[in-house]
């Protein structure tokens, strides 16, 4: 596979991932249904353990995408950031979000060393961002 084909593949994958990962939760409400049971209370240790599990899963997914494309994890992240930045610029230009919000989203993305996992919205499975 040539470098151009790898780069094109990485950009296409990044566009797909960006659409799935960042744009789908935009309209999801944070409000919980009144009849939905509340989440159990977690200890700080439980939260840290869950965060470590999520980070490991995110890193594994990023490495899997990179391996499938024959590129490095850094190249996958760079391609995803490029696509995300372009989409956010378009949303700012259309008046859908503010420049400040776009910068917050990019900053949050830049703090990562892996792609976010699919699903669950901001609250995770069954959390405040989850829809049934």
GROMACS elastic network, one bead per residue, 0.5 to 0.9 nm:
[ bonds ]
;  ai    aj funct       b0    kb
    1     4     6  0.82691   500
    1     5     6  0.62991   500
    1     6     6  0.66404   500
    1    70     6  0.82265   500
    2     5     6  0.52161   500
    2     6     6  0.62578   500
    2     7     6  0.86265   500
    3     6     6  0.50174   500
    3     7     6  0.60641   500
    3     8     6  0.84867   500
    3    71     6  0.89109   500
    4     7     6  0.50904   500
    4     8     6  0.60330   500
    4     9     6  0.84346   500
    5     8     6  0.50267   500
    5     9     6  0.59579   500
    5    10     6  0.84352   500
    6     9     6  0.50209   500
    6    10     6  0.60223   500
    6    11     6  0.85533   500
    6    69     6  0.61067   500
    6    70     6  0.67081   500
    6    71     6  0.68308   500
    7    11     6  0.61201   500
    7    12     6  0.85635   500
    7    69     6  0.85258   500
    7    71     6  0.80830   500
    7    75     6  0.82461   500
    7    76     6  0.89499   500
    7    79     6  0.81545   500
    8    11     6  0.50995   500
    8    12     6  0.61338   500
    8    13     6  0.85156   500
    9    12     6  0.51222   500
    9    13     6  0.60717   500
    9    14     6  0.84214   500
    9    69     6  0.66191   500
   10    13     6  0.50921   500
   10    14     6  0.59557   500
   10    15     6  0.85517   500
   10    65     6  0.85694   500
   10    66     6  0.80722   500
   10    69     6  0.64877   500
   10    71     6  0.78392   500
   10    75     6  0.75338   500
   10    76     6  0.59430   500
   10    79     6  0.62489   500
   10    80     6  0.80820   500
   11    15     6  0.61001   500
   11    16     6  0.86274   500
   11    76     6  0.78477   500
   11    78     6  0.89543   500
   11    79     6  0.52190   500
   11    80     6  0.69233   500
   11    82     6  0.82601   500
   11    83     6  0.73032   500
   12    15     6  0.51042   500
   12    16     6  0.63265   500
   12    17     6  0.86189   500
   12    79     6  0.85624   500
   12    80     6  0.89843   500
   12    83     6  0.89141   500
   13    16     6  0.51273   500
   13    17     6  0.60751   500
   13    18     6  0.84383   500
   13    65     6  0.83213   500
   13    69     6  0.88558   500
   13    76     6  0.82552   500
   13    79     6  0.83499   500
   13    80     6  0.78318   500
   14    17     6  0.50167   500
   14    18     6  0.58707   500
   14    19     6  0.84459   500
   14    76     6  0.69096   500
   14    77     6  0.78509   500
   14    78     6  0.87026   500
   14    79     6  0.56613   500
   14    81     6  0.78462   500
   14    82     6  0.82952   500
   14    83     6  0.64693   500
   14    84     6  0.82299   500
   15    18     6  0.51287   500
   15    19     6  0.61799   500
   15    20     6  0.86053   500
   15    79     6  0.81392   500
   15    80     6  0.65505   500
   15    82     6  0.88265   500
   15    83     6  0.55981   500
   15    84     6  0.75128   500
   16    19     6  0.52560   500
   16    20     6  0.62290   500
   16    21     6  0.84559   500
   16    80     6  0.88802   500
   17    20     6  0.50701   500
   17    21     6  0.56701   500
   17    22     6  0.79808   500
   17    80     6  0.72871   500
   17   115     6  0.85124   500
   17   118     6  0.87987   500
   18    21     6  0.51264   500
   18    22     6  0.54376   500
   18    23     6  0.69684   500
   18    80     6  0.64052   500
   18    81     6  0.83336   500
   18    83     6  0.69443   500
   18    84     6  0.59302   500
   18    87     6  0.86889   500
   19    22     6  0.58196   500
   19    23     6  0.51715   500
   19    24     6  0.67689   500
   19    84     6  0.82537   500
   19    87     6  0.88646   500
   20    23     6  0.62212   500
   20    24     6  0.57560   500
   20    25     6  0.85255   500
   20   118     6  0.73967   500
   20   119     6  0.87851   500
   21    24     6  0.63744   500
   21    25     6  0.74502   500
   21   115     6  0.87328   500
   21   116     6  0.70183   500
   21   117     6  0.74846   500
   21   118     6  0.60872   500
   21   119     6  0.78174   500
   21   121     6  0.88318   500
   22    25     6  0.62997   500
   22    26     6  0.71462   500
   22    84     6  0.80289   500
   22   105     6  0.88707   500
   23    26     6  0.54453   500
   23    27     6  0.82404   500
   24    27     6  0.69482   500
   24    28     6  0.77085   500
   24   121     6  0.82281   500
   25    28     6  0.50697   500
   25    29     6  0.84375   500
   25   119     6  0.87848   500
   25   120     6  0.85568   500
   25   121     6  0.54493   500
   25   122     6  0.75133   500
   25   129     6  0.78936   500
   26    29     6  0.84349   500
   26   121     6  0.87924   500
   28    31     6  0.89398   500
   28   121     6  0.71643   500
   28   122     6  0.86998   500
   28   129     6  0.62263   500
   28   130     6  0.77839   500
   28   131     6  0.76533   500
   29    32     6  0.81213   500
   29   128     6  0.77633   500
   29   129     6  0.61371   500
   29   130     6  0.83304   500
   29   131     6  0.83631   500
   30   121     6  0.89618   500
   30   122     6  0.80082   500
   30   123     6  0.79727   500
   30   127     6  0.87276   500
   30   128     6  0.50759   500
   30   129     6  0.50073   500
   30   130     6  0.81001   500
   31    34     6  0.89414   500
   31   128     6  0.61068   500
   31   129     6  0.74969   500
   32    35     6  0.84169   500
   32    36     6  0.68831   500
   32    38     6  0.87108   500
   32   127     6  0.80329   500
   32   128     6  0.54566   500
   32   129     6  0.79207   500
   32   130     6  0.84989   500
   32   131     6  0.89765   500
   33    36     6  0.52954   500
   33    37     6  0.86158   500
   33   128     6  0.88309   500
   34    37     6  0.80706   500
   37    40     6  0.89711   500
   38    41     6  0.88285   500
   38   127     6  0.86485   500
   39    42     6  0.86748   500
   39   126     6  0.80071   500
   39   127     6  0.71865   500
   42    45     6  0.79276   500
   42    46     6  0.57486   500
   42    47     6  0.63272   500
   43    46     6  0.50779   500
   43    47     6  0.63186   500
   43    48     6  0.86516   500
   44    47     6  0.50984   500
   44    48     6  0.61581   500
   44    49     6  0.85712   500
   45    48     6  0.51020   500
   45    49     6  0.60889   500
   45    50     6  0.85919   500
   46    49     6  0.50971   500
   46    50     6  0.61539   500
   46    51     6  0.85441   500
   47    50     6  0.51519   500
   47    51     6  0.60811   500
   47    52     6  0.85858   500
   48    51     6  0.50361   500
   48    52     6  0.61351   500
   48    53     6  0.86285   500
   49    52     6  0.51217   500
   49    53     6  0.62563   500
   49    54     6  0.87188   500
   50    53     6  0.50318   500
   50    54     6  0.61993   500
   50    55     6  0.86033   500
   51    54     6  0.50966   500
   51    55     6  0.61315   500
   51    56     6  0.85990   500
   52    55     6  0.51067   500
   52    56     6  0.61720   500
   52    57     6  0.86233   500
   53    56     6  0.51729   500
   53    57     6  0.61979   500
   53    58     6  0.85925   500
   54    57     6  0.50796   500
   54    58     6  0.60309   500
   54    59     6  0.85338   500
   54   116     6  0.86862   500
   54   117     6  0.78392   500
   55    58     6  0.50418   500
   55    59     6  0.61019   500
   55    60     6  0.85461   500
   55   113     6  0.88655   500
   55   114     6  0.77866   500
   55   116     6  0.84854   500
   56    59     6  0.51500   500
   56    60     6  0.61577   500
   56    61     6  0.86461   500
   57    60     6  0.50562   500
   57    61     6  0.61655   500
   57    62     6  0.86465   500
   57   116     6  0.89426   500
   57   117     6  0.76053   500
   58    61     6  0.51093   500
   58    62     6  0.62046   500
   58    63     6  0.86355   500
   58   113     6  0.86629   500
   58   114     6  0.56190   500
   58   115     6  0.57207   500
   58   116     6  0.57281   500
   58   117     6  0.57787   500
   59    62     6  0.51173   500
   59    63     6  0.61807   500
   59    64     6  0.85624   500
   59    73     6  0.88106   500
   59   113     6  0.72985   500
   59   114     6  0.50299   500
   59   115     6  0.70467   500
   59   116     6  0.86674   500
   60    63     6  0.51353   500
   60    64     6  0.61022   500
   60    65     6  0.87224   500
   60   114     6  0.82976   500
   61    65     6  0.62743   500
   61    66     6  0.86058   500
   61   114     6  0.78257   500
   61   115     6  0.71420   500
   61   116     6  0.85761   500
   61   117     6  0.77683   500
   62    65     6  0.52386   500
   62    66     6  0.62244   500
   62    67     6  0.86483   500
   62    73     6  0.60644   500
   62    76     6  0.73478   500
   62    77     6  0.79691   500
   62   113     6  0.87771   500
   62   114     6  0.55565   500
   62   115     6  0.56041   500
   62   116     6  0.85727   500
   63    67     6  0.60501   500
   63    68     6  0.85407   500
   63    72     6  0.76700   500
   63    73     6  0.56383   500
   63    76     6  0.87341   500
   63   114     6  0.83038   500
   64    67     6  0.50932   500
   64    68     6  0.61175   500
   64    69     6  0.86234   500
   64    73     6  0.86380   500
   65    68     6  0.51092   500
   65    69     6  0.62493   500
   65    70     6  0.84925   500
   65    71     6  0.85214   500
   65    73     6  0.77537   500
   65    76     6  0.73755   500
   66    69     6  0.51842   500
   66    70     6  0.58749   500
   66    71     6  0.50399   500
   66    72     6  0.53485   500
   66    73     6  0.52037   500
   66    74     6  0.84265   500
   66    75     6  0.77147   500
   66    76     6  0.60741   500
   67    71     6  0.63552   500
   67    72     6  0.73757   500
   67    73     6  0.82049   500
   68    71     6  0.79453   500
   69    72     6  0.85004   500
   69    76     6  0.86347   500
   71    74     6  0.82297   500
   71    75     6  0.62993   500
   71    76     6  0.71727   500
   72    75     6  0.51937   500
   72    76     6  0.65603   500
   72    77     6  0.88402   500
   73    76     6  0.50826   500
   73    77     6  0.62663   500
   73    78     6  0.85721   500
   73   113     6  0.86999   500
   73   114     6  0.77611   500
   74    77     6  0.51219   500
   74    78     6  0.60330   500
   74    79     6  0.85560   500
   74   113     6  0.82756   500
   74   114     6  0.86649   500
   75    79     6  0.60763   500
   75    80     6  0.85044   500
   76    79     6  0.52217   500
   76    80     6  0.61593   500
   76    81     6  0.86128   500
   76   114     6  0.89540   500
   76   115     6  0.86368   500
   77    80     6  0.50308   500
   77    81     6  0.60555   500
   77    82     6  0.85758   500
   77   113     6  0.78016   500
   77   114     6  0.69353   500
   77   115     6  0.69954   500
   78    81     6  0.51012   500
   78    82     6  0.61995   500
   78    83     6  0.87447   500
   79    82     6  0.51184   500
   79    83     6  0.63361   500
   79    84     6  0.85780   500
   80    83     6  0.52667   500
   80    84     6  0.60534   500
   80    85     6  0.85092   500
   80   115     6  0.83755   500
   81    85     6  0.59125   500
   81    86     6  0.84988   500
   81   106     6  0.76221   500
   81   109     6  0.74508   500
   81   110     6  0.80264   500
   82    85     6  0.51588   500
   82    86     6  0.62246   500
   82    87     6  0.86617   500
   83    86     6  0.51546   500
   83    87     6  0.61875   500
   83    88     6  0.85794   500
   84    87     6  0.51318   500
   84    88     6  0.60706   500
   84    89     6  0.85378   500
   84   105     6  0.89993   500
   84   106     6  0.77084   500
   85    88     6  0.51048   500
   85    89     6  0.60870   500
   85    90     6  0.86488   500
   85   102     6  0.80409   500
   85   103     6  0.89798   500
   85   106     6  0.70009   500
   86    89     6  0.50902   500
   86    90     6  0.63366   500
   86    91     6  0.87599   500
   87    90     6  0.51100   500
   87    91     6  0.62956   500
   87    92     6  0.87162   500
   88    92     6  0.61390   500
   88    93     6  0.85211   500
   88    97     6  0.80338   500
   88    99     6  0.84751   500
   88   102     6  0.57523   500
   88   103     6  0.86895   500
   88   105     6  0.85642   500
   88   106     6  0.85944   500
   89    92     6  0.51139   500
   89    93     6  0.61282   500
   89    94     6  0.85932   500
   89    99     6  0.80393   500
   89   102     6  0.75182   500
   90    93     6  0.50289   500
   90    94     6  0.61105   500
   90    95     6  0.85771   500
   90    96     6  0.86608   500
   91    94     6  0.50498   500
   91    95     6  0.61611   500
   91    96     6  0.51120   500
   91    97     6  0.58819   500
   91    98     6  0.82234   500
   91   102     6  0.83899   500
   92    95     6  0.50468   500
   92    96     6  0.58843   500
   92    97     6  0.51332   500
   92    98     6  0.56132   500
   92    99     6  0.59103   500
   92   101     6  0.88463   500
   92   102     6  0.73078   500
   93    96     6  0.76889   500
   93    97     6  0.84109   500
   93    98     6  0.88411   500
   93    99     6  0.89121   500
   94    97     6  0.79428   500
   95    98     6  0.69199   500
   97   100     6  0.82284   500
   97   101     6  0.63257   500
   97   102     6  0.69173   500
   98   101     6  0.51734   500
   98   102     6  0.63655   500
   98   103     6  0.86971   500
   99   102     6  0.50225   500
   99   103     6  0.61786   500
   99   104     6  0.86265   500
  100   103     6  0.51339   500
  100   104     6  0.62544   500
  100   105     6  0.87874   500
  101   105     6  0.62842   500
  101   106     6  0.86839   500
  102   105     6  0.51837   500
  102   106     6  0.62613   500
  102   107     6  0.85302   500
  103   106     6  0.50863   500
  103   107     6  0.59399   500
  103   108     6  0.85099   500
  104   107     6  0.50221   500
  104   108     6  0.61363   500
  104   109     6  0.85944   500
  105   108     6  0.51337   500
  105   109     6  0.62325   500
  105   110     6  0.86496   500
  106   110     6  0.60713   500
  106   111     6  0.87031   500
  107   111     6  0.63909   500
  108   111     6  0.52817   500
  108   112     6  0.71064   500
  109   112     6  0.55626   500
  109   113     6  0.85707   500
  109   114     6  0.89136   500
  109   115     6  0.84230   500
  109   116     6  0.87462   500
  110   113     6  0.76705   500
  112   115     6  0.72718   500
  112   116     6  0.82025   500
  117   120     6  0.88859   500
  118   121     6  0.82889   500
  119   122     6  0.88463   500
  119   124     6  0.71483   500
  119   125     6  0.74227   500
  119   130     6  0.82520   500
  120   123     6  0.62561   500
  120   126     6  0.70659   500
  120   127     6  0.73444   500
  120   128     6  0.88919   500
  120   129     6  0.64128   500
  120   130     6  0.50349   500
  120   131     6  0.77595   500
  121   124     6  0.57198   500
  121   125     6  0.78395   500
  121   127     6  0.80766   500
  121   128     6  0.80408   500
  121   130     6  0.55934   500
  121   131     6  0.82475   500
  122   127     6  0.75864   500
  122   128     6  0.71208   500
  122   130     6  0.75449   500
  123   126     6  0.70219   500
  123   130     6  0.62116   500
  124   127     6  0.51233   500
  124   128     6  0.76116   500
  124   129     6  0.67277   500
  124   130     6  0.64788   500
  125   128     6  0.87219   500
  125   129     6  0.82408   500
  125   130     6  0.61062   500
  125   131     6  0.89807   500
  126   129     6  0.76173   500
  126   130     6  0.52407   500
  126   131     6  0.76353   500
  126   132     6  0.83308   500
  127   130     6  0.53716   500
  127   131     6  0.86755   500
  128   131     6  0.82749   500
